[in-house]
Amino acid sequence: MNRKIKNTLALFGLLLIILLAGGVYIFVFQRGKLNKDKSELARLQSYHYNSGQLNLQYQSLLKKASVLDSVLAARKFNIPQNLSSISFFNFVNNISAGFDTNTQMDVEFMDKKKDKEFYYYTYQLKGGGEYNDVYKLIYAIEQSKELKKVTSVTLNNLITTDKEGFPKFLVNFTILVNVYYSSDNRFSTTEFVENNLNTNPVFDVFYPLIRSQIPPNVDNLLDVQGAKLLALIPEGAFLADSKGNTYLLWEGQQVYLGYLTKIDYDHNIVSFILNKGGIIEKVDLSLEKDGTSKKK
């Protein structure tokens, strides 16, 4: 056997060994990986749709989502998803923007808890101010679109005076509020629209019917107490207070704590209605024949 044939046989044997080794590697060692790739390819092919079918499915799902969103929007309350604890501070700032300058409050974050499938933050609002401002605050919290519940309210009266000495009848308050949210979006709408939070003024139940504080006479109006009727003239009534200051008044004009309600020229009498700290008093001043005044 010559050398050329030997080399050919050797190369053939080497090729046969490589083919055998490659077959063993592919069909033995890589068999599991090939099966896995085939399974993945079959799974991907099962989700293969044409663009027309996908668009029809999208339009159908979009319509169902719009119907569900409209149902949620029609509800009085929604529960938002993953609500930030800061959002309630912004809510209170927006509500209190139109409050009286006498109304001041602090908002404190207290706790975070879970209630069945929902979560909620607890806040404490503490301060003082006008009774109607406190009422508007509680009303806005209870009627807000995103569910909030007032769990506790403590109110008591507060009396202060302004720079001019006028009494201010205010209310101290402490309010606990739970603000609810969910871990998913099943209870919220895609577009948030707040409820109408406006409310009409209500009667101040803390305003005293009878008050010991009488506002000062800062406008230098006629003080009927100790006043005298000097004369009745066509333009009105000419009066003097206890300090000798004179005033020309007509019907309907304001005096200290009240108004001049009537001038009776036939009987030489002027009548006043005064509000003395919640006590309504009628005062008549008459002009006697000798020119002196008499109080009734």
Phi and psi in degrees as a GROMACS rama.xvg file:
@    title "Ramachandran Plot"
@    xaxis  label "Phi"
@    yaxis  label "Psi"
@TYPE xy
-77.2345  174.421  ASN-2
-69.3643  -32.8957  ARG-3
-65.2232  -41.5914  LYS-4
-67.0282  -40.416  ILE-5
-59.6623  -44.6787  LYS-6
-64.1738  -38.1564  ASN-7
-65.1572  -44.4285  THR-8
-63.4792  -38.2294  LEU-9
-64.5025  -43.435  ALA-10
-65.373  -37.9569  LEU-11
-64.6817  -41.2932  PHE-12
-64.202  -40.7241  GLY-13
-64.8117  -40.8416  LEU-14
-63.1987  -39.5124  LEU-15
-64.3461  -39.747  LEU-16
-64.0458  -41.3275  ILE-17
-64.2538  -42.3511  ILE-18
-64.7162  -41.7286  LEU-19
-63.339  -43.9484  LEU-20
-64.2693  -41.6341  ALA-21
-65.2363  -40.1917  GLY-22
-63.82  -43.14  GLY-23
-60.7525  -41.9031  VAL-24
-65.9772  -43.244  TYR-25
-71.5293  -49.5667  ILE-26
-87.8874  -12.938  PHE-27
-108.014  -58.2849  VAL-28
-77.6419  -36.0278  PHE-29
-96.994  6.71032  GLN-30
-62.0125  -43.8068  ARG-31
-62.4497  -41.2723  GLY-32
-67.6378  -38.627  LYS-33
-64.1556  -41.9556  LEU-34
-62.3676  -39.6466  ASN-35
-64.8075  -41.6932  LYS-36
-66.1986  -37.6632  ASP-37
-64.2456  -40.0293  LYS-38
-64.3794  -42.4612  SER-39
-64.6265  -39.7737  GLU-40
-64.0667  -41.7585  LEU-41
-64.4414  -37.48  ALA-42
-66.3263  -43.2245  ARG-43
-65.6287  -37.7286  LEU-44
-67.1155  -27.835  GLN-45
-68.9588  -22.4666  SER-46
-96.6025  9.62054  TYR-47
-83.5071  114.233  HIS-48
-126.876  158.654  TYR-49
-81.3346  163.287  ASN-50
-63.3262  -32.3784  SER-51
-63.9761  -45.2639  GLY-52
-64.216  -42.6925  GLN-53
-62.2151  -39.9585  LEU-54
-66.3626  -39.5  ASN-55
-64.1491  -42.7791  LEU-56
-63.6917  -39.4257  GLN-57
-63.6096  -45.0163  TYR-58
-63.6935  -38.7816  GLN-59
-65.7328  -46.2672  SER-60
-66.0373  -36.3537  LEU-61
-64.0184  -38.9937  LEU-62
-65.244  -43.2639  LYS-63
-63.6441  -40.4047  LYS-64
-65.1024  -37.8002  ALA-65
-65.9135  -39.9543  SER-66
-63.6252  -45.5653  VAL-67
-64.2631  -39.0474  LEU-68
-66.2138  -38.0436  ASP-69
-66.9128  -35.2676  SER-70
-65.106  -43.4509  VAL-71
-66.4673  -38.3809  LEU-72
-66.4497  -29.3657  ALA-73
-74.3049  -17.6437  ALA-74
-69.7259  149.349  ARG-75
-68.6406  -33.7001  LYS-76
-127.299  147.059  PHE-77
-125.255  156.82  ASN-78
-114.754  110.752  ILE-79
-70.4067  166.804  PRO-80
-98.7695  132.22  GLN-81
45.6855  58.6013  ASN-82
-71.5718  137.488  LEU-83
-75.1049  143.356  SER-84
-68.9385  -14.8343  SER-85
-81.6491  -21.5853  ILE-86
-60.4914  -33.1149  SER-87
-68.0427  -34.0979  PHE-88
-62.6362  -42.2572  PHE-89
-64.5239  -38.5105  ASN-90
-60.644  -47.1351  PHE-91
-65.3558  -39.0153  VAL-92
-61.6398  -41.1094  ASN-93
-67.8786  -40.3843  ASN-94
-68.2666  -40.2412  ILE-95
-85.6464  2.81446  SER-96
-61.2854  -33.3671  ALA-97
-98.5318  11.6584  GLY-98
-73.5973  160.023  PHE-99
-63.5923  152.291  ASP-100
-64.9981  -20.18  THR-101
-74.7316  -14.4508  ASN-102
-91.4075  116.634  THR-103
-132.287  146.478  GLN-104
-153.929  158.684  MET-105
-118.199  139.593  ASP-106
-114.617  125.153  VAL-107
-124.23  128.703  GLU-108
-75.8159  128.862  PHE-109
-105.24  -50.3771  MET-110
-163.461  166.817  ASP-111
-130.226  126.652  LYS-112
-138.043  171.389  LYS-113
-116.548  137.23  LYS-114
-126.453  98.5121  ASP-115
58.2426  -115.747  LYS-116
-94.9411  4.08176  GLU-117
-112.868  164.394  PHE-118
-119.681  159.157  TYR-119
-152.429  148.651  TYR-120
-98.6885  145.834  TYR-121
-112.944  131.102  THR-122
-125.455  152.564  TYR-123
-117.936  125.771  GLN-124
-107.819  125.163  LEU-125
-137.491  132.556  LYS-126
172.4  -154.221  GLY-127
-156.541  158.808  GLY-128
166.556  -163.706  GLY-129
-64.9531  141.572  GLU-130
-59.0658  -42.5138  TYR-131
-68.4602  -29.7855  ASN-132
-67.0258  -40.9904  ASP-133
-64.7027  -40.2287  VAL-134
-63.1492  -44.2214  TYR-135
-62.1402  -37.8345  LYS-136
-63.8947  -48.8404  LEU-137
-64.0613  -41.7143  ILE-138
-61.5028  -44.3552  TYR-139
-63.9809  -39.7177  ALA-140
-64.094  -46.3444  ILE-141
-70.917  -29.5904  GLU-142
-100.764  3.40032  GLN-143
-64.4878  146.606  SER-144
-61.4149  -46.1295  LYS-145
-78.3982  124.638  GLU-146
-59.2196  122.102  LEU-147
-137.257  141.528  LYS-148
-131.947  129.269  LYS-149
-79.8023  120.118  VAL-150
-100.361  -20.1926  THR-151
-157.604  137.801  SER-152
-135.726  130.543  VAL-153
-124.962  123.705  THR-154
-126.66  142.266  LEU-155
-152.876  155.153  ASN-156
-77.175  153.128  ASN-157
-140.642  126.498  LEU-158
-114.023  123.134  ILE-159
-130.158  172.94  THR-160
-127.201  147.466  THR-161
-86.5506  -172.648  ASP-162
-64.7692  -26.6937  LYS-163
-91.8407  0.227253  GLU-164
92.1113  4.03532  GLY-165
-75.6024  135.163  PHE-166
-72.2188  143.7  PRO-167
-119.643  121.913  LYS-168
-100.333  100.657  PHE-169
-111.227  -176.887  LEU-170
-133.019  127.714  VAL-171
-85.2136  141.006  ASN-172
-142.808  148.963  PHE-173
-134.145  120.923  THR-174
-126.553  131.39  ILE-175
-104.974  133.676  LEU-176
-132.432  135.846  VAL-177
-103.982  130.049  ASN-178
-114.403  117.29  VAL-179
-94.261  149.314  TYR-180
-153.729  166.493  TYR-181
-124.12  161.592  SER-182
-84.1516  -8.1909  SER-183
-131.946  178.545  ASP-184
-103.187  25.2187  ASN-185
-70.7315  -18.8992  ARG-186
-118.458  16.7863  PHE-187
-132.561  158.615  SER-188
-97.054  162.049  THR-189
-71.5821  -33.7104  THR-190
-119.467  122.539  GLU-191
-85.333  127.57  PHE-192
-127.736  117.831  VAL-193
-71.1942  149.314  GLU-194
-69.4531  166.538  ASN-195
-74.7271  113.066  ASN-196
-102.931  8.78675  LEU-197
-77.6228  143.072  ASN-198
-143.957  150.671  THR-199
-79.555  154.25  ASN-200
-60.287  149.299  PRO-201
-122.719  164.987  VAL-202
-66.5734  132.832  PHE-203
-79.648  103.428  ASP-204
-71.6572  -14.4008  VAL-205
-93.6294  -4.70592  PHE-206
-77.0949  122.099  TYR-207
-69.0681  139.406  PRO-208
-71.0678  -38.0851  LEU-209
-121.074  126.032  ILE-210
-121.203  138.448  ARG-211
-84.4002  -16.8348  SER-212
-87.7306  120.974  GLN-213
-109  129.559  ILE-214
-64.9648  146.365  PRO-215
-72.7521  159.137  PRO-216
-88.2122  71.1509  ASN-217
-74.8921  -20.3969  VAL-218
-94.7961  6.12087  ASP-219
55.4223  45.2387  ASN-220
-79.1914  165.147  LEU-221
-64.3896  124.425  LEU-222
-90.3677  109.124  ASP-223
-63.604  -27.7148  VAL-224
-63.5229  112.655  GLN-225
86.0152  4.10868  GLY-226
-79.1715  161.06  ALA-227
-130.237  142.834  LYS-228
-87.8095  116.682  LEU-229
-90.7163  -39.6693  LEU-230
-166.956  155.549  ALA-231
-111.164  125.522  LEU-232
-126.93  163.065  ILE-233
-55.8191  -30.5482  PRO-234
-77.5038  -13.5123  GLU-235
152.256  -143.116  GLY-236
-120.989  138.277  ALA-237
-104.768  117.127  PHE-238
-129.624  162.568  LEU-239
-134.629  140.582  ALA-240
-87.4986  -176.733  ASP-241
-67.6863  -16.2919  SER-242
-95.2149  1.09633  LYS-243
91.3476  0.333247  GLY-244
-74.4664  136.736  ASN-245
-104.85  150.53  THR-246
-140.805  140.452  TYR-247
-108.857  113.903  LEU-248
-122.65  158.248  LEU-249
-133.61  171.64  TRP-250
-59.3105  135.312  GLU-251
89.8346  -8.25645  GLY-252
-77.5422  146.335  GLN-253
-78.4621  141.17  GLN-254
-124.154  176.743  VAL-255
-63.9595  119.321  TYR-256
73.9082  8.54122  LEU-257
-176.779  -152.322  GLY-258
-142.665  154.254  TYR-259
-83.7764  116.303  LEU-260
-97.6585  -27.3272  THR-261
-157.484  141.635  LYS-262
-117.648  115.004  ILE-263
-102.334  98.2573  ASP-264
-71.0337  -28.4657  TYR-265
-68.3555  -37.132  ASP-266
-110.336  7.42284  HIS-267
56.3442  49.0106  ASN-268
-130.102  139.567  ILE-269
-118.142  138.724  VAL-270
-116.791  142.633  SER-271
-127.601  150.179  PHE-272
-116.941  121.972  ILE-273
-119.369  144.161  LEU-274
-113.468  99.9523  ASN-275
-99.1693  82.7451  LYS-276
63.6936  37.9884  GLY-277
97.2569  -12.3547  GLY-278
-95.5058  114.818  ILE-279
-86.271  127.272  ILE-280
-130.273  136.183  GLU-281
-101.858  130.062  LYS-282
-125.504  130.449  VAL-283
-115.123  133.881  ASP-284
-115.547  129.067  LEU-285
-118.241  154.364  SER-286
-103.474  115.04  LEU-287
-78.1647  165.402  GLU-288
-62.4953  -30.8805  LYS-289
-83.0422  3.89366  ASP-290
93.9239  -1.14727  GLY-291
-90.7011  163.175  THR-292
-105.358  146.812  SER-293
-128.935  132.771  LYS-294
-96.5921  136.885  LYS-295
